Amino acid sequence: MDHYQEIVSDYLRADRAIFLNTRYRLPGHRVESADKPYWDIDIVALNMRKRRAYLCEVTYTLDAPALLRRFAAWREHWKEMVEGLIAMSGLSPEWQVKAWIFTPAHIRESIEQQVRFWHPDARFTDLELVAPWKYDRERIDVDEER
């Protein structure tokens, strides 16, 4: 697991209502040119309190175009991704499923507008904010709208 994925996982786990599955292999990347028939999701986070599921992407890449291509593909195949998550996890179809992107602030600033066009309800969190000294581990609701 990538170092930053561990830090983000610890951040998400600080909220006791969140349950995680890391390096989740989600079926549904059914594109003729695809070299694999699945999506590798960094973290699937389930917020039991709010009945929300998040497909989390954790990256510190400097290559914004590659990241934008990934989210454009997610948008194109979002229905199949959600159906695959429901089928594999037993998740209720009534739950909301959203994208949650963890990137350095400067990358978020360069991609957020375009990603919101494809995924209007996507969440963004700057990697700089998930360091353990940046939040109160005893009283955290990581899914609190900010």
JOSULGI-V798893 format. One record per backbone hydrogen bond with DSSP energy under -1.0 kcal/mol. NH is the residue of the N-H (numbers start at 1). CO is the residue of the C=O. Records with the same first field share a line. If there is no record, write none. Layout:
BEGIN
NH=CO, CO
END
This chain:
BEGIN
6=2
7=3
8=4
9=5
10=6
11=7
12=8
13=9
14=10
15=12
18=15
19=46
21=44
23=42
24=41
26=39
28=37
30=28
31=29
34=31
39=26
41=24
43=56
44=21
45=54
46=19
47=52
48=17
51=47
52=47
53=96
54=45
55=98
56=43
57=100
59=102
64=62
67=63
68=64
69=65
70=66
71=67
72=68
73=69
74=70
75=71
76=72
77=73
81=77
82=78
83=79
84=80
85=81
86=82
87=83
88=84
89=85
90=86
95=92
96=51
98=53
100=55
101=123
102=57
103=125
108=104
109=105
111=107
112=108
115=111
116=112
117=113
118=114
119=115
122=119
123=99
125=101
127=103
129=126
130=127
134=131
144=141
END
